[in-house]
């Protein structure tokens, strides 16, 4: 009985342990941005990520020729938090993302110039 109990506890701990995720690489897809008037606009997005432990560096933009460096980036389990300064447009862009298999999805907040916009992102690894 004692062996069965120990085995059950070990299986439970293994199932509860976070999965090792490495998001290094290029991720491309779409971002759906809400405009102040309530309409939305779809655009392309490319995340060029490098993971070292829980730290994420790299850049984000609409394509390879339009990238902004990530100032703060971290991953905990399957959750990713990124912050990008878009000094050209005087905005801060924050990402709250979740890795699910070969996809990264989540929410984006764009603040600056007295307004806040929200967006949804969905990318796959290239």
C-alpha positions as CSV (number, residue, x, y, z in Angstrom):
1,X,0.0,0.0,0.0
2,X,2.8,2.4,0.9
3,X,4.5,1.8,-2.5
4,X,1.3,2.5,-4.3
5,X,0.8,5.7,-2.4
6,X,4.4,6.9,-3.1
7,X,3.9,6.0,-6.8
8,X,0.6,8.0,-6.9
9,X,2.3,11.0,-5.4
10,X,5.2,10.9,-7.8
11,X,2.9,10.6,-10.8
12,X,0.9,13.6,-9.5
13,X,4.0,15.7,-9.1
14,X,5.2,14.8,-12.6
15,X,1.9,15.8,-14.1
16,X,1.9,19.1,-12.2
17,X,5.4,20.0,-13.1
18,X,5.8,22.7,-15.8
19,X,6.7,21.5,-19.2
20,X,10.1,22.7,-20.5
21,X,9.3,25.1,-23.3
22,X,11.8,26.8,-25.5
23,X,10.4,29.5,-27.7
24,X,13.7,30.4,-29.5
25,X,13.0,31.0,-33.1
26,X,10.9,33.0,-35.5
27,X,7.1,33.1,-34.9
28,X,4.8,34.6,-37.5
29,X,1.1,35.1,-37.8
30,X,-1.5,37.8,-37.3
31,X,-2.4,40.5,-34.8
32,X,-6.0,41.8,-34.6
33,X,-5.9,45.4,-33.3
34,X,-8.9,47.2,-31.9
35,X,-9.2,50.8,-33.0
36,X,-10.6,53.6,-30.8
37,X,-13.8,53.7,-32.8
38,X,-14.4,50.0,-32.1
39,X,-13.4,48.7,-35.5
40,X,-10.6,46.2,-35.8
41,X,-7.6,45.9,-38.2
42,X,-5.6,42.7,-39.0
43,X,-1.9,42.9,-39.6
44,X,1.0,40.6,-39.8
45,X,3.4,40.1,-36.9
46,X,6.8,38.5,-36.6
47,X,8.4,37.6,-33.2
48,X,12.1,36.9,-33.4
49,X,12.7,35.3,-30.0
50,X,15.8,33.9,-28.1
51,X,15.3,32.2,-24.8
52,X,18.0,31.7,-22.2
53,X,16.5,30.1,-19.1
54,X,13.5,32.2,-18.2
55,X,14.8,35.3,-20.0
56,X,13.5,36.2,-23.5
57,X,15.3,38.6,-25.8
58,X,14.8,39.4,-29.5
59,X,12.5,41.7,-31.3
60,X,8.9,42.1,-32.5
61,X,7.4,43.8,-35.6
62,X,5.3,43.4,-38.7
63,X,8.1,41.7,-40.6
64,X,11.9,41.1,-40.8
65,X,12.5,44.7,-41.9
66,X,10.3,46.3,-39.2
67,X,11.5,45.1,-35.8
68,X,11.6,46.7,-32.3
69,X,13.8,45.2,-29.6
70,X,12.3,43.5,-26.6
71,X,13.3,45.5,-23.5
72,X,11.8,43.0,-21.0
73,X,11.0,39.4,-21.6
74,X,10.4,36.4,-19.5
75,X,8.8,33.0,-19.6
76,X,7.3,31.1,-16.7
77,X,6.0,27.7,-17.6
78,X,3.8,28.3,-20.6
79,X,3.3,32.1,-19.9
80,X,5.3,34.7,-21.7
81,X,5.5,38.4,-20.8
82,X,7.2,40.9,-23.2
83,X,7.6,44.7,-23.2
84,X,8.6,46.6,-26.3
85,X,9.3,50.4,-26.5
86,X,8.1,51.8,-29.8
87,X,9.9,55.1,-29.5
88,X,9.2,56.0,-33.2
89,X,5.5,56.2,-32.3
90,X,5.9,57.0,-28.6
91,X,4.2,53.8,-27.4
92,X,4.8,51.0,-25.0
93,X,3.6,47.6,-26.2
94,X,3.1,44.8,-23.6
95,X,2.4,41.2,-24.4
96,X,0.7,38.5,-22.2
97,X,1.1,35.3,-24.1
98,X,0.6,31.6,-23.7
99,X,2.5,28.8,-25.5
100,X,0.2,25.9,-26.6
101,X,2.0,23.3,-28.6
102,X,3.3,25.0,-31.8
103,X,1.3,28.2,-31.3
104,X,1.7,31.3,-29.2
105,X,-1.5,33.3,-28.5
106,X,-2.5,36.1,-26.2
107,X,-3.2,39.7,-25.5
108,X,-1.4,42.9,-26.5
109,X,-1.8,46.3,-24.9
110,X,-0.5,49.3,-26.8
111,X,-0.3,52.5,-24.7
112,X,0.9,56.0,-25.7
113,X,-0.2,59.3,-26.9
114,X,-3.0,59.4,-24.4
115,X,-4.7,56.3,-25.5
116,X,-4.7,52.5,-25.0
117,X,-5.4,49.9,-27.6
118,X,-5.9,46.2,-27.2
119,X,-5.0,43.5,-29.7
120,X,-5.0,39.7,-30.0
121,X,-2.0,37.8,-31.4
122,X,-1.8,34.3,-32.9
123,X,1.6,33.1,-34.2
124,X,3.2,29.8,-35.2
125,X,6.8,28.8,-35.3
126,X,8.3,29.2,-38.8
